[in-house]
Amino acid sequence: MVLAVLPVAVGAQEPDEQTQDYEDQDRRYYERYLEQQKQATQPKEEAPPREEVVSEFLARAEELVKDQNYWSRSSDRYRVQTDDPNLDSKAVLELLDSFRTFFEQFWTGRIELEPYEQQSRIFLYDSFYKYNELLGFDARRMPVRPEGHYISLINVMVVNTRSGPPAGFADSLVHEAAHQLVDQEIFAGTGRMSSWLSEGLASYFGFTYRDKKGHYQAGRIGGKSTALLKEVPVGASNEGAQRVKELRSALKKLPDDNAFLHELLDAVQPSEFYTGDLMLNYSGAWMVVHFLLHGEDGRYAEGFVRYIQTEVGGQAGPEALYDALGTTAGELQDAFFAYVEKVKTG
């Protein structure tokens, strides 16, 4: 039986759609799987251990990915397996390795990261059918076709290489890798963080510019200057710029008495984040993180780091953030709206 798993981030068929996260489904899918196993093969008081579930999922993932186009390539930090013959395997590993180095350097002096020496597993499927089969739910019926998932329960990334715009595939892959590193190195593999923070951080790194030499530029919005799919030219994507443009337009249409930022920050649970205008929530969460790290000459960065540590300790929500920043809801929203208007996207 295939374990139905958590879609932590999804992409879309249209160029202006990004990934989606349903973190609490990780637990629910696992519990449902255990219940099915109890009913089918075991006494009700027994259940397969988590290790068995993980082993079964990985075995199924390898079974599905291995066909005539299969290849595998590894570095010390990542093992990539795919059935997509158009992927540049060397470029994929270089992107992932360079990102992990950047991620860990980025947090140096800000947050003490948890040790994480495990080689990360990544399955990249050219076939959406196989991808759909592995995840165990009919993603074809979802309003936004999922592109990739980081599965906290199993600590594995699963990505369909053809669901989203080809030029943005590198951004999407970094988005998923960021989900994993935030979960493993900041939240110690618990998967417990606010939905807006999870998606905001993943999108922040996913839309961070990377030059042709593999160097990331913190705070600069742009593509990755690399081609992971052989038919896609280098430097063809800056989806982040389009996201900012759309967010500016959306914020201008809000009523004067809106509490957009407070409501977004209050979206701690997935059921609160993934309702209403989903793409507005995604873009808003990303820009909030960008603003808190770089807005007003870094005024809020230290307080934002304190808030992240507060979430690691189990406390979340807008009031905790305002306390950490030393500001109020109204002051922060005014500053945020002004930042969105002027932030550079090139």
N, C-alpha and C positions, 0 to 999 in steps of 0.2 A: 504494500500500500504506500502511496506517495503522501508525504506529510504536506498538508496545505500550510503555507508559511506566510510570514509578514512581508508585505510590500512596503519597504521603508521609503523608497523614493521612486517615482514614476515619471516618465517623459511622455511625449505625445507625438502624433503624426504631423502636426502643424509646427512650423518653425518657431512660433511664439509661445509654445507651451513647454513647461518644464516638469520636473519630477514631483511625485506625490508620496506622502508618507502616512502609513497607518500603523503606528508602533504598537498600540495595545492589541492588535490582532495577533501579534507574536504569541502572546500568552493564550489567547482564546483558541487559536488554531492548534496549539500544542495540547491544550486541555481536550479539545474535540478529538484529536488524534488518539489520545490516551483512552478516551471513552470508547471509541470505535474498536481499539485493540482489546479492551476489556470484554466487550460484548462478543467479539468474534472468536477470540482464542484463549482467553485467560479468565480465571475466577475474578470476580468483581473487586476483590481486595488487592489484586496485584496489578502492576502497571510496568511497562518497560522503562528502564532508566533513561535519562536524557541522552547518555552516551550512545545508547542503541538507536534512538531517534536520529541523532546526528549522523551516525554511521550509515543508517539506511538512506538518509537524504543524499549524502555524498556519493554513495554507490549508485543511486538512481541518476544523479547529475552526471557522473562519468559515463554511465551507460548511454544516456541520451546524447552526449556531446561527441561520442566517438563514432564517426562515419568516415567516408572516403576523404573528406577534407579536414580531418582532425589534425591538430597539432598542439603541442604543449611546450611552453618555455618558462624557465624559472630564473629568479634571482634569489639572493639571500632572504629577501623580504616578501616576495610574491611568487605564486605559481599560477600561471594563466593557462587555461584550457579552452579551446574554441573549435567550432566547426565552420568558421567563416574564412574562406580562402583569400579574401581580399584584405584581411587585416595585416598590418605590418607588425609582426610580433616583437621585433626589436624596439620599435617606436613605442609600443604599448608598455613594455617594461621600463623603458627610459622615462616615460611620463610618470608612471606610478612611483618609481624609485625617487625621482626628483621631487615629486610632490611630498612624499613622506619626509624627506630631508627638510624641505621647506616648512612643512607643518610643525615638525619638532623644533626647528630653529625659531619659528614664529612665536611659540609659547615660552621659549627660554626667558627667564626673568619675570614671567607673568604667572604661570601656573606650573607647579611641579607635576610632570606627567607620570602616569603609572607605567611601570616596566612592561614592555610588550615585545617579546622576541619571536613570537610565533610567526611562521610563514603564512601569509594570507592567501586564501584560496579564492580564485575568480573564475567563473564560468561565463564565457561570452558566446551567445547563441546567434548564429545567422538565421536560424529557423525560429519564427515566432511560435509555431506549433510546438516544438520541443520545449521552448521556454515556458509556454502556457501549461504544458503537461507537467513539467517539473514543479511549478509553483502550486498546482493542484486546485486552481480555480479558473473559471472561464473569463480571462481578462478581455476577451473580445467584446463582452457585454458591458464593460466599464465605460463611463462617459469619456475618460481620457485613457488611451491605450498606454499601459505601463511600459516603460523602457528599461528600468533597472531597479533592483532591490538590494539593500544591505539587510541581511537577516541576522539580527542580534542573537537570537536563540542559538543559531548554528555558527555564527561568526563567519559568514561567507557572502560574497557578492555574486549576484546573478544578473546579467545584462543581456538584453536583446540588441544586437548591433544595428538593426534596421528599423526600429520603431520610430526613432526621432530623426531630425534632420541630420544627414551625414556629416555636415561641416561642424555640428555641435557635439559630436560623439565624444571628443576629448574632454569637453567641459562636463558632460554627463558622467563620464567615467571618474573624473576627479571628484564630482559631487558625491558619488557612491563611496569612493575611498575616504572622503572626509567624514561621511557618516560613520564609517568603521573606526577611524582613528579617534574621533570625538568620543564614541562609545567606549572604546577599549582603553585609551590613554588618559582621558579626562574623567569619564564616568565609570571606569573600572569594569566595563563589560556588563553593566546592569541594564542598559537600555532605558533607564529612567531619567528623562529630561523633558522639559516643556516642548510641545510640538513646534511652537514658533521658534524656540531657540535651536532645536535640532535642525529644522529646515533652513533657518537663517544662517547658521554656521556652515552647513553643507553648501548652500548657494553662494555664500561669501567666497569660499575657496574655489567653488566650481566656476565662478565668474572672475577669478583673479587672473590677470594677464601673465603669460609666460612667454619669454622671448625665444628666439631660435637657438640660443645657447642653453636653454633649459632653466633659465633663472626666472623665478617668480618675483613680481613686484607688488608687495603688499599694498592694498588700497587701490591699485590701478585696475579699472574695469576693462576686460578685453578677453580675447580668445587665447588659445594655447600655442599658436605659431608652430603647430606640428600637424602632420597628416597621419592619422592612424588607419584610415581606409585608403587604399592605394589610389582610388579614382578621385579623391578629394584633394584639392590644392591646399597648400599650407596657408594659414592665415585667413581663411575664408569666413570665419565666424566671429561675430561680436554680439551674441544674443543678449548680453547684459545691457548693452546700449538701448536695445529695443525695449527691454523690460523697464528701464528707467523712464523712457518716453511714455510708456503706457501708464506707469504709476503716477507720473506728473499729471497726466490727463485725468485719471481717476480721482485723484485727491482734489482737484479743482472742482469736481462735480459734487463733492460732498457738501451737505448743509453746514452753515456756519457753526452750529452748536453740536457738531459731531464729536464723538469720542473715539475716533478710529484707532488711535494708537493704544489707548487703554484697553479697548476691546480685543485688539490683537495680542497684547501682552497678557491678557487674561485667558488666552487660548492655550491653557496648560495641557488639557487632554485632547487627543486626536478628534474626538467627537465635537469639540469646540472649534478646532482649527479647520477641519475639512468640511465645513458647511458654508453656505452663502457663496460669495465670489471667491472661489478657490485660488485662481491665479492672482487676484489682488492680495490675498493672504500670503501667498508665496513671495511675491515681489515686495510686499510690505515687510515681511520678516527678514528678507535678505537686506533691504535697505536700512532697517533698524540696526542690524548688526554692523553694517558698514558705517553708519552714522555714529554708533557708540564707540567704535574703534578709532575713527578718523575725523569725526565732526568737531568743529570749533577747536582746531589744533590739538586734538587728542584730549580735550577737557574731560570727557566721560570714560576714557579707556580704563583707567584704574578702577573706577567704580563698577564698570561692567565686568571686569575680571572678578571683583569681589562678589558680584551677583552670581556669576557662573559657579564659583565655589560654594555659594549659598545653596544653589540648586543641587550640587553634588552632595551636600549635607542633608538634602531632603525638603528644603523650603523653596517654593516657587510662587510666582505671581507678580503683578504689577507693583503692589505696595512694597514688596521686598526690593524690587529694582529701584523704585524712587528713593528708598532709604539708602541704598548703596550708592546712588548717584548724588544724593543730597539735593533733590529737586522735586518739583510737583508734576502732576499729570499734565496740567495746562502748559506749564513752561517747557516741558520736554516735547510735547506735541508741536508747539509753535516752532521750536528749534529744529525739530525733525522735518517739518513741512518746508522750512526755509532751506534746509540742507538738500532735500530732494530736488529743489528748484535749481540749485547751482552746482551740484556734483558733476564732475567731468566724467565722460564715458569713453574716452579714446586713449 
